[in-house]
Amino acid sequence: MVRFTMLLLLLSIPLCKTDDQLTPEKPLFPGEMLISKSGVFALGFFSPAANSSKGLYVGIWFHDIPERTVVWVANRDSPVTAPSSAKLAISSSSEMVLSESDSQGGGCTLWTTKSGAAGAGASSAVLLDTGNLVLRSPNGTDVWQSFDHPTDTVLAGMMFLMSYRSRVVGRLVAWRSPDDPSTGDFSFSLDPGSDLQGITWNGTKPYCRNGVRTGVSASGSPYPISSSNTSAFVYQMLVDTGSAIYYTYTVSGGSSRTRITLDHTGAMTFRGWDNASSSWTVISQRPAAAGSCEVYASCGPFGYCDLTGPVPTCRCLDGFEPVDGGGASFSRGCRRKQELRCGETAAGRFVSLPGMKAPDKFLHVRNRTFDQCAAECRRNCSCMAYAYANLSSSGTLSDPSRCLIWTGELVDMGARKDVVGDTLYLRVADSSGPNSTVNSNKKRDLVVKIVLPAVVCLLTFTTFIYIVTKHKPRGIRRKKEMLKIPALRYFSTSHDSWDQNLEFACISFEEVATATNSFHETNMLGQGGFGKVYKGTMVDGKEVAVKRLSKCSEQGTEQFRNEVVLIAKLQHKNLVRLLGCCIHGDEKLLIYEYLPNKSLDKFLFNHGIHTTLDWPRRFKIIEGVARGLLYLHQDSRMRIIHRDLKASNILLDAEMNPKISDFGLARIFAGNEQQESTKRVVGTYGYMSPEYAMQGKFSVKSDTYSFGVLLLEIVSGLKVSSPQHLVMDYPNLIAYAWNLWKNGRQRDFVDTSILESCSLSEVFKCIHIGLLCVQDSPNARPPMSLVVSMLDNEDIPRPMPKQPVYFAQRHYEAEEPTEDLEKSVNDFAVILNLPDKSEVGGTVGYAKESNVVKIVLPIMSSLLILTCICLVWIRKSRGKHRSKEIQNKLMVQYLSASNELGDEDVDFPFIGFEDVVTATNNFSSYNMLGKGGFGKVYKGILEGGKEVAVKRLSKGSGQGIDEFRNEVVLIARLQHKNLVKLVGCCIHEHERLLIYEYLPNKSLDAFLFDATRKTVVEWPKRFKIIKGVAQGLLYLHQDSRLTIIHRDLKAGNILLDDEMSPKISDFGMARIFGGNQQQANTTQDVGTYGYMSPEYAIQGIFSVKSDVYSFGILLLEISWCLWKDGNARDLVDSAIVQSCPLHEVLRCIHIGLLCIQDHPDDRPLMSSVVFMLENSTAPLPQPKQPIFFVQKNRATEDARQNMKNSVNGFSITVLEGR
């Protein structure tokens, strides 16, 4: 009867919707609901089963799916039994209270919030679209939220607080049954004995244990969420702030319905809603089944649950065997095949088992390095195993080391292929004991001890005699050649960017060891996930920084390849310079230029020395990093995405100039590729853009986002992951910056140490640009070219940024790099590294004495004969190799005579004369492309099908030798998409040849001044050429590591590739400026008259402004008077006048006239020229009339006839521009 009455009451209540808020005036009654703003979640009274007599509960469930799925329950242990009197209301003490009338007619409180906000006045509660029920005070402060009090479910965006001040505070507690939300037997929390692991409990006993926390605290991967193969990108984080530990996850787009629930069976299950089947899809579950070996300690002592195969199976560790003889039951675990013996020294040896779920019942030893952790275990015979990790990526920890030691049985281990765990170092018996099979055959041992050394000695002696007598003179050179062999093999496996013609320095391991004092700790500059960095001094006294890949680190191998291949190709003053690399056995080392001021974060976030960074230095760093990124994204021959730009990857030289470093995670975009996606999210959380962190999509705009975060850090002196009290209780630095900027309080955001010395307008401009860069949508972020323009020019308009909401709703605090993040649904991700079976252990059977003699002796004899044959072959081929070495030596000596070489080492790409002869069909006239004073140019095809242009210095020409040297040395140092690429050079007797990339469209003048071909170059192509030449000149003048003056810029020296992209060529006349040099003087004028600036033609003075003048002539090739009289339209080439935007053409004419001003100071720098070309709204100064060519008399013209002509074959002395 009671049940029927209750059901009747429920059915009689009209089901009416309310809004998303609960106020003191509008309590909630059974049958009513609060519905979140977008209709995703609902809150109301519910009964778990239609015929249940257990009463009603107040809960939150998904509202926009047909299956009611409850994610939170308020009164799970105090159900409503009198529905007619039940209500959820805001009390007079500003708390939410669930109450009903008792049997005596009085009130009974079933549940209430305990916010401590009493006396704050009337409050309201709101249900958010995240599923969070929030209680707010009248001033808008959140005083209580359901996310802080979960029941059995974690939702996307929820911060599940697990520990606070070393005390377990957060727990998930399962329902008792599917129809009973009351507290069940299973719960999940951190281990009270150690906050390094989470455990699912069955009552008070462990039921299933997550892996011990490793050095990686985040993971991201796509997961299928529907039967139609739809997938969502799920990003998970575990953050340790020092005082608190919390877990959170997010889903791409925020639209996928997902939840992590502790089921009543004890399984932690990750589910996603499948719209196609209208049901929940299980994405991941642990344990997979009640009888799975994932259940705690199912495999017994020294056994582990192998999840790498299709069926979870218990197995024994290497060196162990099942106690029960390998039957189906593993309850008694495993035992050692050979017992340990503790003697005077620690017994046994250690084998590494990568990718393991670390055992339970460990001892956490604090403040230890890896070596100290290993020593701690090795010297204690009772220590069974140890494991080490660096937890710096989990948050801001005073002691990021994690040294674990096991002194008893190892229980509850596992191995998975989709999740990375620890490398467990296991102690096993030494195979040299009396019971070992090593000594089972003494006769065989005797044979091996006698025969093997004898044969080896004979081989060694023979080889030694040959080397000493025949190869001693070239030992050093041969050694350097051999150094490159492993490097060539190693880097050729890099699928991204390997170039067989790439030249890079290989340095021997002995040289590096000597330079770093055998990697002594006093030389160590720092360390990270990759390994350690040491300071070194090479034999010639040059200081270097040596980055040493840790031997036990697999995660850095691909990054090592990537970094060498990429940096060897890049040349920019704001990128770190790679001097060489070394591969020696397991050792992999990168040798960089040494930058004494280390990284930016050491200054920026160290309050003891951050005052060293005044505003002018900070702004210089901002501009330098921006220019370096622009080069990577736009100006390099390869479009490169850095993917890990942050303060610690910005190094500072002695003058505090910034250098972008660490290209291990960089990716190359080919052709017109704009975006790519990955399943492996790498980088540093906080600096990663939303689309990358959530969906794995990255582009140049991902780097722009990272730059914006870095810019805000530089201005404020605060980390993006700064504790909330430093950012005025805003979730993070980005939200802090936005709110201050929005309210006009930018000054409060600026680092107080620079307030007095900085230009506030310049600082406010940087904050504005920073907010533009961290916009949520990639399309809303400016490209780096526009960022550079906005930094350089006050006048350029800046769009208004929108509020960045991605991080505004999250309180993430992790800052260190996540390295390689593999798929992980449960806890923490690293890379699985399966051990080699021969390393992990096991015994090898030995043959009998007769078999050993029969096998070993023939093998040794064969090796001896083979060695002799090889030595004969080597001697025969020595002549050709020797000839090549002599040729290379000759070229180095020849080129080192160049005045432009300086003190730096340059790797020259040498090509054999025979190869060039073959490529050009013996310099056939059919292959000739052109000729001039320098000599002739031929088209050739090298081995492998690569087309090249071969510039051959005429044998009778003495005037081009110095220019030949100059061009090789200069172009070998330069790398820009608008500079011609030097493939190689050749010196053979009297032959001097330069081998360039082949550009099928030849030079610009062939189109521009040919009446029949000029129509091919319509205005868009011409404007592209103009901008490309300008960007190439800007690189030469400002962005290259060298300041270079071309001195012979003209249409004949602008080559065009198959897409009509321009390439500046012919560097024979170029000069390098060192340090702060601004101009130079010469008594020998070289170049092309008509393109030479007045001060150069008359006085021999040249500077970057000389090239600006030449660029202006190239831009114009016209007369002044027409523009002055307003007839500028008449200047436009008739071939394009109908199709071009006239205002754009006239703007180029205007810029050209500015470039050809008589006085160098009146000409703009190339940075300003590029800015004016790329920004059509930027104001242009009025040019003055150039009088140099107008007022010159005939006598001057006649005098110039005696001027030395340009020595390259394509420069012709002319009196006026064409």
Number of C-alpha atoms within 10 A of each C-alpha: 6 8 12 11 10 18 16 11 13 15 11 10 13 10 12 10 13 14 14 21 21 23 18 18 10 13 17 24 18 24 17 19 22 24 26 23 15 12 15 19 27 28 25 22 23 20 19 17 13 9 11 13 15 17 19 24 25 23 19 27 21 20 18 13 16 10 13 14 15 20 20 24 24 20 18 20 14 16 19 26 17 16 22 15 15 22 21 23 23 25 17 14 16 28 26 25 19 26 20 21 18 13 9 6 9 8 13 13 13 18 18 17 19 13 16 12 18 14 9 13 12 18 25 22 25 21 25 20 17 16 24 21 25 21 27 21 20 12 9 10 11 16 18 21 18 19 21 17 18 22 25 26 23 23 22 20 20 23 21 23 22 23 21 16 11 15 17 19 17 20 19 23 26 27 23 16 14 12 13 18 25 19 18 19 17 25 27 24 20 22 18 14 11 16 18 16 18 20 19 29 20 16 11 10 11 17 22 24 25 22 26 21 24 27 23 29 26 32 28 30 24 20 19 16 24 21 12 11 10 13 16 22 24 25 24 27 24 27 23 23 20 15 12 17 26 18 20 21 23 21 24 19 12 15 9 19 19 24 19 23 22 25 22 21 18 26 23 25 20 21 19 22 20 22 18 11 11 12 15 19 18 17 17 18 18 21 21 15 13 13 9 16 26 27 22 23 27 24 28 26 24 25 30 30 26 22 17 14 10 7 10 17 18 26 22 23 21 18 21 20 19 25 18 14 10 14 8 9 15 24 16 16 26 25 18 17 15 16 15 19 14 12 8 7 11 16 21 20 15 22 19 22 21 22 23 26 25 28 28 19 17 21 13 17 14 13 13 17 16 15 9 12 21 20 12 16 23 21 12 14 18 16 19 20 26 29 26 24 19 19 20 25 26 27 22 21 14 10 13 19 21 24 23 24 24 21 16 13 18 24 21 27 28 27 24 17 17 17 24 26 28 28 24 22 21 22 22 24 19 15 17 11 14 9 11 13 14 16 15 14 13 12 14 18 16 12 16 17 11 10 14 14 12 13 17 14 11 12 18 12 11 15 14 11 11 13 14 11 9 12 14 11 11 12 13 11 11 15 11 14 12 13 20 19 12 15 19 13 10 12 19 16 12 15 9 15 19 18 12 9 10 14 16 21 19 21 20 18 18 12 16 24 15 14 23 23 16 14 19 12 13 10 17 17 14 13 13 13 20 21 16 18 21 25 26 27 18 14 11 6 9 11 18 23 25 30 23 20 24 20 13 14 13 14 19 21 16 14 21 23 23 24 19 22 23 20 20 16 21 21 25 26 21 26 27 26 21 24 22 18 24 24 19 14 8 10 12 20 24 23 25 20 17 24 22 16 16 20 22 24 20 16 20 25 17 13 12 10 11 18 16 14 19 16 23 13 15 22 20 14 24 22 21 21 24 24 24 23 27 22 28 24 25 18 23 22 18 22 23 24 24 24 27 26 29 28 24 18 19 23 26 22 16 11 10 19 21 29 24 26 23 22 25 23 20 18 20 17 18 13 8 7 10 12 13 12 13 14 16 17 28 24 24 21 23 25 28 25 30 24 21 22 29 24 23 23 17 24 24 23 26 27 26 32 28 25 27 27 26 23 27 25 27 26 23 24 24 22 23 25 25 17 20 15 10 14 20 11 12 19 22 26 27 26 23 19 24 24 15 14 18 12 8 10 14 19 15 13 24 23 19 13 17 22 15 10 10 16 13 16 10 14 21 18 16 22 25 21 26 28 25 24 30 32 24 19 16 20 9 15 24 21 18 24 19 18 24 22 21 19 17 14 12 12 11 17 11 15 12 10 18 15 17 18 15 16 17 17 14 17 17 25 25 25 22 24 23 23 25 20 25 23 25 20 24 18 23 25 29 25 22 21 19 15 15 11 9 9 11 19 20 14 12 9 9 15 12 14 16 11 11 16 16 10 11 15 15 11 11 17 13 10 15 17 11 11 15 14 11 11 14 11 11 12 12 11 10 14 11 10 13 13 11 15 16 12 20 20 12 15 19 16 11 13 21 18 13 19 13 17 17 13 7 6 12 19 14 22 18 20 20 15 18 11 16 23 14 14 23 21 16 13 19 12 13 10 17 17 14 15 16 15 18 25 20 19 22 23 26 28 18 15 11 6 9 11 18 24 24 29 24 20 25 20 12 10 12 11 15 23 17 15 19 25 24 24 22 25 24 21 18 18 19 22 24 25 21 26 27 26 20 24 22 20 23 24 20 14 9 10 12 20 24 24 26 20 18 24 21 16 16 19 23 22 15 15 18 18 12 10 10 10 12 18 15 13 17 16 21 13 15 20 18 14 23 19 20 21 24 25 24 22 27 22 29 24 24 18 23 21 18 21 23 24 24 24 28 27 30 26 24 20 22 23 26 22 16 11 10 19 21 30 24 26 23 25 26 25 22 19 21 20 17 12 8 7 10 12 13 13 13 11 9 10 22 21 27 24 24 20 30 26 29 22 18 20 21 12 13 16 17 24 24 23 26 28 27 31 27 26 27 25 26 20 25 22 17 18 15 17 11 13 17 12 8 9 11 18 15 11 18 18 15 12 17 19 16 12 11 15 12 16 11 14 21 16 15 20 23 20 25 25 25 24 30 32 24 19 15 20 9 14 23 20 19 24 19 17 23 21 23 19 18 14 13 13 11 14 10 12 10 10 17 13 15 15 12 14 13 10 8 10 9 9 8 10 12 11 9 17 13 8 16 14 19 23 23 24 20 19 23 17 16 15 15 13 14 13
